[in-house]
Structure formats: structure tokens, C-alpha cells
Amino acid sequence: MTLLAGLRHPERLAGLVGMSGYLPLANTTAAERHAANHDTPIFLAHGRSDPVVPLASALASRDTLVALGYSVEWHDYPMPHSVCAQEIADLNRWLLRVLK
């Protein structure tokens, strides 16, 4: 939902975080995205063995966003549909950089 709503939001956002998710309505994103967030940085993280949202869906979302010109920081981890300490550390570094 972060990617769906954030890319279409009419006011500038500092960044978008997607964890263990994907880009809903990817095929309409190019036409529906708002210019206010055309250069919003994006952090995406996903487990390599996620049984809920397949890694392939997350990779396809990342590739779509990159093709649309977004700056995507991608991370994948040896975990299922969950959160790990390394993911939190990577997100913390990204947030500190984006929100400085």
C-alpha cells in the first residue's frame, strides 16, 4: 500500500519504505503517479524465502520502479515473511540518510 499510495500522493514525501511487499497496480503506476514524488527515494526489503509474497513479485516491483526512474535501495535477506535485525539496521541507515 505504501508504494501504491505514496507514488500517487500529490504532496512531496521524504521517502517510501516497502518491507515484504510488492507494487499493486504496477501496470497503471506510470500513468497515475504524481510528479510531486517523482524523485522520492524508496527502500525495499524482502525475505528470500517469503511464502506470503513471492520474491519474484518483489523483484518485479523493484524493476518496474527502476524502469520508471525511481531511486530504489533494494535489500533481500535469508528469511521468510518476517523482519530480521539486519533489515532493521539497513532501514535505520537509510532513514538517517533520507531524513537528515
N, C-alpha and C positions, 0 to 999 in steps of 0.2 A: 504494500500500500504506500510505503514511503516513496518509492520511485514513481508510481502512478500519479499520486497527488503532488509530490514535490516538483516534478518536471513540468506540470501544468499550472502550478501556483503563480498568480500574477504579481507577486512581490518577491524581491530578491531574498534568497535563503543563504545561510552561511555554508551549508553542506547537507548532503544526504547520506544516510547510513542504511545499508541493507545487509541483514545478517540471516543467513539460511533462507533466502527468498529468491524471487525472480521478478522480472518486469511484466506485470499484467498488461494486456492490450499493447504488446510491443509493436504490432503492425500499424497502430494508429498514433504512436508516440511522435513520430516526425511531424505529422500534420497538427497534432493537438498540443504540443509542448509550447510553453510560453517563453518569450525572449528574455524575460526577467531572470531566468535561471539557465541561460544557455551556457554559462561558464561555471556553474556551481560544481564544486568538487564532490566526488562520490566515493564512498568507501564501501566495498562489497566483500563479504566474508562468507565462506561456506565450508561445510564438512564434506570430505571426500567420500564418506560412506553414509550420506544422508538418505534414509529410506522414505522420508516425507516429501522433500523437494529434491528431485534428482540433480546431481552435479551438472549434468548436461543442460538442464534448464537454466541454471545459474550462469554457466559459461555462455550460453546463447544470449542471455540478457546482457552480460558484460560486453560481448562482441557487438551487439546492437547499439549499446550506448557509446562505445568507442567509435563505431562507424558513423554515429550522429555527431561526433566531435566532442563528447564529454570526456573530462579527465577522470578516469576511474582508477582507484587504487584497489587492486584485487589481492585477496589472500584466500588460500584454502588450507585446511587443517585435517590431520588424521583423526576424525571424529564423526559421529553420526549427527543427527539433527539436535544439536546442543550448543553449548558455549564452553570454550576452554580458556585457560589462563593466558596462553599466547595470543589468542584472539582479542582478549580484553586489553592486553598490553599494546598490541598493534593499534587498536582503536583509540586507546589513550594517546599514543604518539600522534596519530592523525588528528584527533580533536585539538590537542595542544597546538599543532601547526596551523590548522584551519581557523581556529578561534582566537589566535594571538592578536 
